[in-house]
Amino acid sequence: MKITVVGAGNVGATVADCIARKDMVKEVVLVDIVEGLPQGKALDMWEAAPIHGYDTRVIGTNDYADTAGSDLCIITAGLARKPGMSRDDLLVKNAAIVKSVTEQFVAQSPNAILIVVSNPLDVMTYVAYLTSGFPSRRVMGMAGVLDTARYRAFIAMELGVSVRDIQALLMGGHGDTMVPLPRYTTVAGIPLTQLLPKEKIDAIVERTKFGGGEIVKLMGTSAWYAPGAAAAEMAEAIIKDSGRVLPCAVWLNGQYGLHELFIGAPARLGRNGVEEIIEVELNDEEKALLDASAEHVRANVAKLEALQAAG
């Protein structure tokens, strides 16, 4: 088994490192356009293998020929956010980058599965889908795992409980319109709504929505530890064919009354990629929030298409 990670920046390098430590594949290929960067980071990771005790070989390259025969590709390439920028501000430049890297990777590994991490996430997943020509089950975006992790982390901080005991569901686009679902959030099986008052839950939900922006303000660029770990968790579910149910940006075509767009929903992952999209019951308020999030994603797709047409 072989995994390619496109982009050797902070997120890509963290993804490669997390996957290597899980020791679930024979080889991880880290590819980037900057000469020496992926080679150096890959060598550093491989030299850590005797300490951490894994045998996954990490290889750095500038040549997509070295990615040939990959089972899975995680696309992290693109510009990172700076203070004052939204994910949507990255639209046109990152679309061009994602299109280019997808073309180059797919030429070498036409049977792989794609996980997109580049922002704005839902639109970039759509770009990779159109560019690859892959069936929708083999293209997905990493958003919900990260957003749910932030949500669970904030709940654990508030309650003083272990993050291991918190299960949560979050849907919608990756950004300010995401839809955390407190009704489906539990602590050791106990509904969150029994443990915290509504105002506390609302504050946690708001912090989750702007969790990425909070980190950008603090250190001047996007996060990488949590996003990298989240992408690696999705990769593990696919490679191990574990059937884990994780919130991902998936292609909806009728589910939740939404058609032909990538947006966050719970999905069962396995060796074929998205094995099943799970539909949970939403009340009127939750459905309205999901619809609003979908409209935001559609607006960004339309904006991208208009900007591309204008040259």
BALOBA-1460 file (C-alpha; in Angstrom, 3 decimals):
// residues 311
<rec num="1" residu="m" x="0.000" y="0.000" z="0.000"/>
<rec num="2" residu="k" x="1.199" y="3.468" z="-0.917"/>
<rec num="3" residu="i" x="-0.039" y="6.946" z="0.022"/>
<rec num="4" residu="t" x="0.937" y="10.206" z="-1.659"/>
<rec num="5" residu="v" x="0.743" y="13.548" z="0.131"/>
<rec num="6" residu="v" x="0.822" y="16.558" z="-2.201"/>
<rec num="7" residu="g" x="2.314" y="19.627" z="-0.550"/>
<rec num="8" residu="a" x="5.227" y="19.523" z="1.897"/>
<rec num="9" residu="g" x="4.215" y="22.574" z="3.890"/>
<rec num="10" residu="n" x="3.102" y="22.453" z="7.514"/>
<rec num="11" residu="v" x="-0.132" y="20.539" z="6.878"/>
<rec num="12" residu="g" x="1.301" y="18.111" z="4.323"/>
<rec num="13" residu="a" x="4.345" y="17.290" z="6.406"/>
<rec num="14" residu="t" x="2.161" y="16.706" z="9.456"/>
<rec num="15" residu="v" x="-0.133" y="14.397" z="7.468"/>
<rec num="16" residu="a" x="2.866" y="12.379" z="6.247"/>
<rec num="17" residu="d" x="4.295" y="12.165" z="9.755"/>
<rec num="18" residu="c" x="0.972" y="11.063" z="11.297"/>
<rec num="19" residu="i" x="0.473" y="8.395" z="8.627"/>
<rec num="20" residu="a" x="4.023" y="7.099" z="9.042"/>
<rec num="21" residu="r" x="3.594" y="6.788" z="12.817"/>
<rec num="22" residu="k" x="0.436" y="4.734" z="12.298"/>
<rec num="23" residu="d" x="2.621" y="2.252" z="10.351"/>
<rec num="24" residu="m" x="-0.278" y="1.206" z="8.114"/>
<rec num="25" residu="v" x="1.347" y="1.411" z="4.668"/>
<rec num="26" residu="k" x="4.669" y="0.461" z="3.151"/>
<rec num="27" residu="e" x="5.425" y="3.870" z="1.662"/>
<rec num="28" residu="v" x="4.443" y="7.530" z="1.960"/>
<rec num="29" residu="v" x="5.498" y="9.830" z="-0.879"/>
<rec num="30" residu="l" x="5.708" y="13.539" z="-0.062"/>
<rec num="31" residu="v" x="5.720" y="15.656" z="-3.229"/>
<rec num="32" residu="d" x="6.216" y="19.406" z="-3.616"/>
<rec num="33" residu="i" x="7.406" y="21.842" z="-6.293"/>
<rec num="34" residu="v" x="10.083" y="23.314" z="-4.004"/>
<rec num="35" residu="e" x="13.339" y="21.465" z="-4.590"/>
<rec num="36" residu="g" x="14.855" y="19.961" z="-1.466"/>
<rec num="37" residu="l" x="11.854" y="20.675" z="0.794"/>
<rec num="38" residu="p" x="10.030" y="17.329" z="0.522"/>
<rec num="39" residu="q" x="13.317" y="15.433" z="0.381"/>
<rec num="40" residu="g" x="14.557" y="17.062" z="3.570"/>
<rec num="41" residu="k" x="11.323" y="16.643" z="5.516"/>
<rec num="42" residu="a" x="10.920" y="13.037" z="4.363"/>
<rec num="43" residu="l" x="14.485" y="12.203" z="5.386"/>
<rec num="44" residu="d" x="13.921" y="13.789" z="8.780"/>
<rec num="45" residu="m" x="10.788" y="11.662" z="9.285"/>
<rec num="46" residu="w" x="12.544" y="8.485" z="8.187"/>
<rec num="47" residu="e" x="15.360" y="9.172" z="10.626"/>
<rec num="48" residu="a" x="12.715" y="9.377" z="13.374"/>
<rec num="49" residu="a" x="11.409" y="5.898" z="12.466"/>
<rec num="50" residu="p" x="13.849" y="3.987" z="14.725"/>
<rec num="51" residu="i" x="12.790" y="6.167" z="17.672"/>
<rec num="52" residu="h" x="9.032" y="5.908" z="17.095"/>
<rec num="53" residu="g" x="9.253" y="2.311" z="15.945"/>
<rec num="54" residu="y" x="7.595" y="2.363" z="12.523"/>
<rec num="55" residu="d" x="8.701" y="0.823" z="9.231"/>
<rec num="56" residu="t" x="6.754" y="3.032" z="6.818"/>
<rec num="57" residu="r" x="9.280" y="4.530" z="4.422"/>
<rec num="58" residu="v" x="8.819" y="8.264" z="3.790"/>
<rec num="59" residu="i" x="10.154" y="9.502" z="0.454"/>
<rec num="60" residu="g" x="10.359" y="13.108" z="-0.724"/>
<rec num="61" residu="t" x="10.250" y="14.112" z="-4.379"/>
<rec num="62" residu="n" x="9.542" y="16.844" z="-6.916"/>
<rec num="63" residu="d" x="8.552" y="14.299" z="-9.577"/>
<rec num="64" residu="y" x="5.020" y="12.901" z="-9.821"/>
<rec num="65" residu="a" x="6.448" y="9.789" z="-11.480"/>
<rec num="66" residu="d" x="7.485" y="8.714" z="-7.981"/>
<rec num="67" residu="t" x="3.826" y="8.736" z="-6.912"/>
<rec num="68" residu="a" x="2.812" y="6.121" z="-9.511"/>
<rec num="69" residu="g" x="0.617" y="3.320" z="-8.232"/>
<rec num="70" residu="s" x="-0.600" y="5.143" z="-5.143"/>
<rec num="71" residu="d" x="-3.728" y="3.835" z="-3.435"/>
<rec num="72" residu="l" x="-4.593" y="7.159" z="-1.859"/>
<rec num="73" residu="c" x="-3.656" y="10.813" z="-2.338"/>
<rec num="74" residu="i" x="-4.079" y="13.621" z="0.188"/>
<rec num="75" residu="i" x="-3.967" y="17.054" z="-1.438"/>
<rec num="76" residu="t" x="-2.770" y="19.792" z="0.911"/>
<rec num="77" residu="a" x="-1.170" y="22.060" z="-1.708"/>
<rec num="78" residu="g" x="-2.298" y="25.670" z="-1.785"/>
<rec num="79" residu="l" x="-1.886" y="29.045" z="-0.132"/>
<rec num="80" residu="a" x="-2.486" y="29.308" z="3.601"/>
<rec num="81" residu="r" x="-4.679" y="31.933" z="5.202"/>
<rec num="82" residu="k" x="-3.194" y="35.074" z="6.687"/>
<rec num="83" residu="p" x="-4.785" y="37.329" z="9.320"/>
<rec num="84" residu="g" x="-7.857" y="39.092" z="7.933"/>
<rec num="85" residu="m" x="-8.377" y="36.511" z="5.183"/>
<rec num="86" residu="s" x="-11.315" y="34.139" z="4.929"/>
<rec num="87" residu="r" x="-11.060" y="30.691" z="3.380"/>
<rec num="88" residu="d" x="-13.032" y="32.069" z="0.438"/>
<rec num="89" residu="d" x="-10.295" y="34.628" z="-0.298"/>
<rec num="90" residu="l" x="-8.112" y="31.734" z="-1.493"/>
<rec num="91" residu="l" x="-10.639" y="30.659" z="-4.119"/>
<rec num="92" residu="v" x="-9.076" y="31.298" z="-7.543"/>
<rec num="93" residu="k" x="-5.398" y="30.747" z="-6.751"/>
<rec num="94" residu="n" x="-5.962" y="27.511" z="-4.886"/>
<rec num="95" residu="a" x="-8.361" y="26.227" z="-7.545"/>
<rec num="96" residu="a" x="-5.569" y="26.526" z="-10.121"/>
<rec num="97" residu="i" x="-3.136" y="24.730" z="-7.803"/>
<rec num="98" residu="v" x="-5.567" y="21.915" z="-6.977"/>
<rec num="99" residu="k" x="-6.437" y="21.432" z="-10.656"/>
<rec num="100" residu="s" x="-2.754" y="21.199" z="-11.613"/>
<rec num="101" residu="v" x="-1.724" y="18.761" z="-8.900"/>
<rec num="102" residu="t" x="-4.804" y="16.590" z="-9.464"/>
<rec num="103" residu="e" x="-4.010" y="16.301" z="-13.178"/>
<rec num="104" residu="q" x="-0.416" y="15.334" z="-12.477"/>
<rec num="105" residu="f" x="-1.287" y="12.815" z="-9.782"/>
<rec num="106" residu="v" x="-4.185" y="11.141" z="-11.607"/>
<rec num="107" residu="a" x="-1.982" y="10.581" z="-14.669"/>
<rec num="108" residu="q" x="0.197" y="8.353" z="-12.475"/>
<rec num="109" residu="s" x="-2.443" y="6.721" z="-10.257"/>
<rec num="110" residu="p" x="-5.799" y="6.484" z="-12.069"/>
<rec num="111" residu="n" x="-7.320" y="4.089" z="-9.507"/>
<rec num="112" residu="a" x="-6.550" y="6.042" z="-6.345"/>
<rec num="113" residu="i" x="-8.811" y="7.749" z="-3.826"/>
<rec num="114" residu="l" x="-8.500" y="11.505" z="-3.261"/>
<rec num="115" residu="i" x="-8.791" y="13.373" z="0.027"/>
<rec num="116" residu="v" x="-8.694" y="17.171" z="-0.369"/>
<rec num="117" residu="v" x="-7.503" y="19.420" z="2.454"/>
<rec num="118" residu="s" x="-6.868" y="22.669" z="0.504"/>
<rec num="119" residu="n" x="-9.140" y="25.654" z="1.211"/>
<rec num="120" residu="p" x="-11.859" y="26.650" z="0.580"/>
<rec num="121" residu="l" x="-12.401" y="22.966" z="1.217"/>
<rec num="122" residu="d" x="-15.797" y="22.163" z="-0.279"/>
<rec num="123" residu="v" x="-15.090" y="24.006" z="-3.537"/>
<rec num="124" residu="m" x="-11.569" y="22.591" z="-3.865"/>
<rec num="125" residu="t" x="-12.997" y="19.080" z="-3.449"/>
<rec num="126" residu="y" x="-15.380" y="19.860" z="-6.305"/>
<rec num="127" residu="v" x="-12.434" y="21.071" z="-8.422"/>
<rec num="128" residu="a" x="-10.534" y="17.824" z="-7.750"/>
<rec num="129" residu="y" x="-13.656" y="15.801" z="-8.589"/>
<rec num="130" residu="l" x="-14.181" y="17.528" z="-11.944"/>
<rec num="131" residu="t" x="-10.491" y="17.403" z="-12.815"/>
<rec num="132" residu="s" x="-9.941" y="13.753" z="-11.892"/>
<rec num="133" residu="g" x="-13.004" y="12.330" z="-13.592"/>
<rec num="134" residu="f" x="-13.188" y="9.863" z="-10.692"/>
<rec num="135" residu="p" x="-16.510" y="8.524" z="-9.413"/>
<rec num="136" residu="s" x="-17.762" y="10.592" z="-6.494"/>
<rec num="137" residu="r" x="-17.130" y="7.815" z="-3.949"/>
<rec num="138" residu="r" x="-13.386" y="8.174" z="-4.609"/>
<rec num="139" residu="v" x="-13.221" y="11.921" z="-3.919"/>
<rec num="140" residu="m" x="-13.847" y="13.555" z="-0.549"/>
<rec num="141" residu="g" x="-12.778" y="16.507" z="1.546"/>
<rec num="142" residu="m" x="-11.312" y="16.656" z="5.034"/>
<rec num="143" residu="a" x="-13.317" y="19.140" z="7.060"/>
<rec num="144" residu="g" x="-15.776" y="17.509" z="9.420"/>
<rec num="145" residu="v" x="-13.160" y="15.425" z="11.230"/>
<rec num="146" residu="l" x="-11.187" y="18.588" z="11.997"/>
<rec num="147" residu="d" x="-14.212" y="20.703" z="12.902"/>
<rec num="148" residu="t" x="-15.659" y="17.946" z="15.088"/>
<rec num="149" residu="a" x="-12.291" y="17.555" z="16.831"/>
<rec num="150" residu="r" x="-12.274" y="21.262" z="17.657"/>
<rec num="151" residu="y" x="-15.851" y="21.040" z="18.889"/>
<rec num="152" residu="r" x="-15.021" y="18.026" z="21.106"/>
<rec num="153" residu="a" x="-11.872" y="19.737" z="22.411"/>
<rec num="154" residu="f" x="-13.826" y="22.820" z="23.481"/>
<rec num="155" residu="i" x="-16.494" y="20.662" z="25.160"/>
<rec num="156" residu="a" x="-13.796" y="18.748" z="27.056"/>
<rec num="157" residu="m" x="-12.284" y="22.037" z="28.241"/>
<rec num="158" residu="e" x="-15.658" y="23.274" z="29.476"/>
<rec num="159" residu="l" x="-16.675" y="20.058" z="31.265"/>
<rec num="160" residu="g" x="-13.246" y="18.898" z="32.422"/>
<rec num="161" residu="v" x="-13.774" y="15.457" z="30.891"/>
<rec num="162" residu="s" x="-11.665" y="13.289" z="28.609"/>
<rec num="163" residu="v" x="-11.950" y="13.991" z="24.893"/>
<rec num="164" residu="r" x="-12.148" y="10.208" z="24.449"/>
<rec num="165" residu="d" x="-15.618" y="10.170" z="25.979"/>
<rec num="166" residu="i" x="-17.089" y="12.809" z="23.666"/>
<rec num="167" residu="q" x="-18.902" y="11.812" z="20.471"/>
<rec num="168" residu="a" x="-20.137" y="14.569" z="18.216"/>
<rec num="169" residu="l" x="-21.606" y="15.221" z="14.786"/>
<rec num="170" residu="l" x="-21.092" y="18.265" z="12.626"/>
<rec num="171" residu="m" x="-22.364" y="18.931" z="9.103"/>
<rec num="172" residu="g" x="-22.288" y="21.581" z="6.394"/>
<rec num="173" residu="g" x="-19.521" y="23.514" z="4.697"/>
<rec num="174" residu="h" x="-16.065" y="24.006" z="6.178"/>
<rec num="175" residu="g" x="-16.246" y="27.562" z="7.418"/>
<rec num="176" residu="d" x="-18.416" y="29.983" z="9.295"/>
<rec num="177" residu="t" x="-21.610" y="28.284" z="8.043"/>
<rec num="178" residu="m" x="-20.756" y="24.836" z="9.443"/>
<rec num="179" residu="v" x="-23.552" y="23.171" z="11.403"/>
<rec num="180" residu="p" x="-22.555" y="21.597" z="14.752"/>
<rec num="181" residu="l" x="-25.388" y="19.422" z="16.090"/>
<rec num="182" residu="p" x="-25.567" y="19.533" z="19.923"/>
<rec num="183" residu="r" x="-28.598" y="17.228" z="19.800"/>
<rec num="184" residu="y" x="-26.322" y="14.461" z="18.488"/>
<rec num="185" residu="t" x="-23.441" y="15.224" z="20.875"/>
<rec num="186" residu="t" x="-22.859" y="12.952" z="23.865"/>
<rec num="187" residu="v" x="-20.400" y="12.536" z="26.742"/>
<rec num="188" residu="a" x="-20.060" y="8.843" z="27.623"/>
<rec num="189" residu="g" x="-23.521" y="8.408" z="26.120"/>
<rec num="190" residu="i" x="-25.041" y="11.309" z="28.084"/>
<rec num="191" residu="p" x="-26.588" y="14.001" z="25.841"/>
<rec num="192" residu="l" x="-24.619" y="17.246" z="25.952"/>
<rec num="193" residu="t" x="-27.899" y="19.121" z="26.369"/>
<rec num="194" residu="q" x="-28.247" y="17.519" z="29.837"/>
<rec num="195" residu="l" x="-24.775" y="18.604" z="30.895"/>
<rec num="196" residu="l" x="-24.535" y="22.208" z="29.720"/>
<rec num="197" residu="p" x="-27.028" y="25.064" z="29.477"/>
<rec num="198" residu="k" x="-27.983" y="26.317" z="26.031"/>
<rec num="199" residu="e" x="-25.929" y="29.519" z="26.313"/>
<rec num="200" residu="k" x="-22.752" y="27.527" z="27.060"/>
<rec num="201" residu="i" x="-23.404" y="25.179" z="24.133"/>
<rec num="202" residu="d" x="-24.092" y="28.118" z="21.825"/>
<rec num="203" residu="a" x="-20.777" y="29.713" z="22.830"/>
<rec num="204" residu="i" x="-18.900" y="26.469" z="22.093"/>
<rec num="205" residu="v" x="-20.648" y="26.172" z="18.733"/>
<rec num="206" residu="e" x="-19.628" y="29.725" z="17.815"/>
<rec num="207" residu="r" x="-16.022" y="29.120" z="18.861"/>
<rec num="208" residu="t" x="-15.994" y="25.973" z="16.736"/>
<rec num="209" residu="k" x="-17.248" y="27.836" z="13.675"/>
<rec num="210" residu="f" x="-14.394" y="30.307" z="13.950"/>
<rec num="211" residu="g" x="-11.823" y="27.865" z="15.327"/>
<rec num="212" residu="g" x="-9.536" y="28.089" z="12.330"/>
<rec num="213" residu="g" x="-9.656" y="31.871" z="12.331"/>
<rec num="214" residu="e" x="-8.789" y="31.940" z="16.027"/>
<rec num="215" residu="i" x="-5.545" y="30.115" z="15.277"/>
<rec num="216" residu="v" x="-4.754" y="32.356" z="12.289"/>
<rec num="217" residu="k" x="-5.097" y="35.416" z="14.542"/>
<rec num="218" residu="l" x="-2.822" y="33.891" z="17.168"/>
<rec num="219" residu="m" x="0.082" y="32.824" z="14.969"/>
<rec num="220" residu="g" x="-0.438" y="34.519" z="11.617"/>
<rec num="221" residu="t" x="-1.133" y="31.416" z="9.512"/>
<rec num="222" residu="s" x="-3.410" y="28.394" z="9.298"/>
<rec num="223" residu="a" x="-3.336" y="25.446" z="11.691"/>
<rec num="224" residu="w" x="-1.526" y="22.233" z="10.795"/>
<rec num="225" residu="y" x="-1.365" y="19.777" z="13.727"/>
<rec num="226" residu="a" x="-5.120" y="19.119" z="13.969"/>
<rec num="227" residu="p" x="-5.758" y="19.264" z="10.186"/>
<rec num="228" residu="g" x="-2.862" y="16.874" z="9.581"/>
<rec num="229" residu="a" x="-4.093" y="14.418" z="12.208"/>
<rec num="230" residu="a" x="-7.632" y="14.629" z="10.828"/>
<rec num="231" residu="a" x="-6.561" y="13.765" z="7.280"/>
<rec num="232" residu="a" x="-4.471" y="10.866" z="8.600"/>
<rec num="233" residu="e" x="-7.491" y="9.523" z="10.503"/>
<rec num="234" residu="m" x="-9.521" y="9.470" z="7.285"/>
<rec num="235" residu="a" x="-6.657" y="7.773" z="5.441"/>
<rec num="236" residu="e" x="-6.442" y="5.099" z="8.127"/>
<rec num="237" residu="a" x="-10.178" y="4.372" z="7.876"/>
<rec num="238" residu="i" x="-9.836" y="3.858" z="4.116"/>
<rec num="239" residu="i" x="-6.598" y="1.865" z="4.097"/>
<rec num="240" residu="k" x="-7.723" y="-0.422" z="6.926"/>
<rec num="241" residu="d" x="-11.246" y="-0.741" z="5.464"/>
<rec num="242" residu="s" x="-12.496" y="-0.150" z="8.984"/>
<rec num="243" residu="g" x="-15.967" y="1.152" z="8.184"/>
<rec num="244" residu="r" x="-15.534" y="4.130" z="10.473"/>
<rec num="245" residu="v" x="-18.283" y="6.734" z="10.287"/>
<rec num="246" residu="l" x="-16.664" y="10.151" z="9.977"/>
<rec num="247" residu="p" x="-18.000" y="13.558" z="8.933"/>
<rec num="248" residu="c" x="-16.484" y="14.359" z="5.507"/>
<rec num="249" residu="a" x="-17.151" y="16.639" z="2.560"/>
<rec num="250" residu="v" x="-18.970" y="14.205" z="0.266"/>
<rec num="251" residu="w" x="-20.920" y="14.443" z="-2.981"/>
<rec num="252" residu="l" x="-24.616" y="14.723" z="-2.161"/>
<rec num="253" residu="n" x="-27.083" y="13.872" z="-4.882"/>
<rec num="254" residu="g" x="-30.431" y="13.769" z="-3.169"/>
<rec num="255" residu="q" x="-29.392" y="13.119" z="0.413"/>
<rec num="256" residu="y" x="-30.741" y="15.751" z="2.805"/>
<rec num="257" residu="g" x="-32.621" y="17.205" z="-0.174"/>
<rec num="258" residu="l" x="-29.357" y="18.555" z="-1.620"/>
<rec num="259" residu="h" x="-28.087" y="17.844" z="-5.111"/>
<rec num="260" residu="e" x="-24.734" y="17.913" z="-6.888"/>
<rec num="261" residu="l" x="-22.434" y="19.531" z="-4.371"/>
<rec num="262" residu="f" x="-19.728" y="18.568" z="-1.896"/>
<rec num="263" residu="i" x="-20.645" y="19.359" z="1.683"/>
<rec num="264" residu="g" x="-20.084" y="17.854" z="5.109"/>
<rec num="265" residu="a" x="-22.148" y="14.826" z="6.117"/>
<rec num="266" residu="p" x="-21.500" y="11.597" z="8.065"/>
<rec num="267" residu="a" x="-20.028" y="8.901" z="5.827"/>
<rec num="268" residu="r" x="-18.846" y="5.329" z="6.269"/>
<rec num="269" residu="l" x="-15.331" y="5.027" z="4.877"/>
<rec num="270" residu="g" x="-13.609" y="1.929" z="3.516"/>
<rec num="271" residu="r" x="-11.406" y="0.589" z="0.756"/>
<rec num="272" residu="n" x="-13.733" y="1.922" z="-1.947"/>
<rec num="273" residu="g" x="-13.694" y="5.399" z="-0.445"/>
<rec num="274" residu="v" x="-17.128" y="6.645" z="0.574"/>
<rec num="275" residu="e" x="-18.976" y="3.381" z="1.149"/>
<rec num="276" residu="e" x="-22.180" y="5.016" z="2.397"/>
<rec num="277" residu="i" x="-23.553" y="8.468" z="3.143"/>
<rec num="278" residu="i" x="-25.604" y="8.290" z="6.320"/>
<rec num="279" residu="e" x="-28.732" y="10.409" z="6.651"/>
<rec num="280" residu="v" x="-29.668" y="11.473" z="10.158"/>
<rec num="281" residu="e" x="-32.933" y="13.129" z="11.053"/>
<rec num="282" residu="l" x="-32.719" y="16.919" z="11.193"/>
<rec num="283" residu="n" x="-35.303" y="19.191" z="12.763"/>
<rec num="284" residu="d" x="-36.491" y="22.295" z="10.946"/>
<rec num="285" residu="e" x="-33.846" y="24.568" z="12.488"/>
<rec num="286" residu="e" x="-30.987" y="22.159" z="11.708"/>
<rec num="287" residu="k" x="-32.211" y="21.623" z="8.140"/>
<rec num="288" residu="a" x="-32.447" y="25.390" z="7.599"/>
<rec num="289" residu="l" x="-28.855" y="25.829" z="8.792"/>
<rec num="290" residu="l" x="-27.660" y="23.024" z="6.489"/>
<rec num="291" residu="d" x="-29.514" y="24.568" z="3.539"/>
<rec num="292" residu="a" x="-27.928" y="27.949" z="4.266"/>
<rec num="293" residu="s" x="-24.490" y="26.343" z="4.404"/>
<rec num="294" residu="a" x="-25.156" y="24.601" z="1.085"/>
<rec num="295" residu="e" x="-26.137" y="27.904" z="-0.501"/>
<rec num="296" residu="h" x="-22.837" y="29.395" z="0.651"/>
<rec num="297" residu="v" x="-20.936" y="26.535" z="-0.987"/>
<rec num="298" residu="r" x="-22.962" y="26.950" z="-4.202"/>
<rec num="299" residu="a" x="-22.274" y="30.687" z="-4.192"/>
<rec num="300" residu="n" x="-18.534" y="30.031" z="-3.961"/>
<rec num="301" residu="v" x="-18.682" y="27.533" z="-6.831"/>
<rec num="302" residu="a" x="-20.579" y="30.096" z="-8.921"/>
<rec num="303" residu="k" x="-18.062" y="32.802" z="-7.947"/>
<rec num="304" residu="l" x="-15.157" y="30.603" z="-8.984"/>
<rec num="305" residu="e" x="-16.763" y="29.746" z="-12.309"/>
<rec num="306" residu="a" x="-17.483" y="33.427" z="-13.006"/>
<rec num="307" residu="l" x="-13.936" y="34.489" z="-12.162"/>
<rec num="308" residu="q" x="-12.467" y="31.707" z="-14.304"/>
<rec num="309" residu="a" x="-14.706" y="32.677" z="-17.233"/>
<rec num="310" residu="a" x="-13.599" y="36.298" z="-16.904"/>
<rec num="311" residu="g" x="-9.982" y="35.166" z="-17.138"/>
